[in-house]
Amino acid sequence: MLAASLCIAGGSAVAQAPIKIGEINSYKALPQNLVPYKQGWLLAQEEVNAAGGVLGRKLETVFRDDNGNPGDAVRMAEELLSRENVDILAGVTLSHVGLALADFAKQKKVFFLASGPLSDKVVWDNGNRYTYRLRSGTYALASSVIGEAAKLGKKRWAVVYPNYEYGQAAVAAFKEGMKKAQPDIEFVAEQAPPLGKIDAGAVVQALADAKPDAIFNVMFGSDLTKLAREGKTRGLFEGREVVSLLTGEPEYLDPLKGDSPVNWIVTGYPYANIDTPEHKAFLAAYQKKYNDYPRLNSIVGYATVKAIAAGIQKAGSTDTEKLIAAFKGLQFDSPFGPVVFRPQDNQSTLGIFVGRTAVQDGKGVMPSGSYIDGAKLQPPEEQIRKLRSAP
């Protein structure tokens, strides 16, 4: 009788144990991105748990910092699995770290939801059945601005990008799309400084010397701040259209303040003017909890948790194979509306806002934007099949 009682008690304890998520990200390297990301994450986790959790269990997250280093990320993943006994791995912002953890997930046969690495190799060239990705990648980002860029009718373009996989892929996708949309286009200058080490004066001068009609910019973070300020000082942007990925995100506009670019075509997050019930509810909850406005990474963190909760609920388990099956075609609700994980490449359809920048009250903003569903920004199915060898 005592043994039976212990068994029942033990079973109850196991049933009520939290579902543990191991989250790995570059908190020290990218605080402007990952403080709001973690805030969005914790808000979603709080909401899920307040509603009763998932399968009657609370969500619990163990956060680890990868120091922006793939080797450290893999070591953190090993520790999360062996010592913390997490059920799922998630996170990552930097592309090279995302690729390392996608390979780790494949080797260890563990489910991994990549939150935000932009390299499409995470789900295409290096994709595997254990790895899913939430945020739209480089190809989709470039595709999202091609319509507006082509409308400009500018012939001579210059490009500037950080010289690593994300920047290279973004420029390649933009060139490909623009040549189809505007066959007479010319690319007259190309500047590719090392990530985080831009010599803004030299880059701005080289771009100006080429006398382009328009500029395609892929710089972000401190590199973007330096480029925008130096370009403004030297008059590079006067009379020229600029199309710029990521620049409309508050994470990158905030540091520029009054030096923020005006009237650039950008991808970003017009948080103050998204008039949908889903986003209004998210915005109100976020502002109430943090007394601050959200950034795009707040959305990424929040949506990652909502996706994990929906996937576990559908799977009825945290078993890896059941999660893999459940995430194929999984639909969940996000502040941007319904999102689906595509069965063909494990990529979600979380979309992208495209608009123009402005300066209001001495601060850079993206006052409005058009939302493009991520499903509309992907390459043809046959191209994905060629890129992705894993099922």
Number of C-alpha atoms within 10 A of each C-alpha: 6 7 8 9 10 11 12 12 12 12 12 11 11 11 13 13 14 18 23 20 24 23 25 28 28 21 21 13 15 15 12 18 21 23 17 24 28 21 21 28 22 18 20 24 23 16 14 19 16 10 11 12 19 21 17 15 17 19 20 18 19 13 17 19 17 24 17 20 16 18 14 16 24 20 13 20 24 15 15 23 17 10 9 14 14 21 19 24 24 26 29 27 25 21 23 21 25 30 23 17 28 28 18 20 22 16 10 11 14 21 24 28 27 28 27 23 24 28 24 23 22 29 25 21 16 17 25 20 21 24 29 27 30 26 25 25 26 25 22 26 26 27 21 26 24 20 13 15 21 17 10 11 13 18 16 17 23 22 23 23 27 24 16 14 15 23 21 16 21 26 22 14 17 22 20 14 19 20 13 12 15 16 10 12 17 17 16 15 18 18 18 17 19 13 16 14 10 20 14 19 15 13 19 22 14 15 21 17 11 15 15 21 19 22 25 25 24 23 26 23 18 16 20 25 23 18 22 20 18 20 21 16 13 13 13 20 20 10 9 16 19 24 23 26 25 24 30 32 25 25 23 23 27 18 17 20 17 17 19 26 25 16 15 22 24 26 27 29 30 23 21 15 13 20 9 11 12 15 19 16 11 20 20 13 16 20 12 11 11 13 10 11 15 23 25 20 27 24 25 26 26 25 26 27 28 19 23 21 22 20 24 21 17 18 19 14 17 20 14 18 15 16 23 20 15 20 25 20 16 18 19 17 14 20 20 20 14 14 23 21 23 18 15 16 25 27 30 25 24 23 23 23 24 25 22 23 26 20 18 13 8 12 16 25 28 30 18 20 22 13 17 16 20 22 18 12 19 19 12 8 11 9 11 16 15 10 17 19 13 15 12
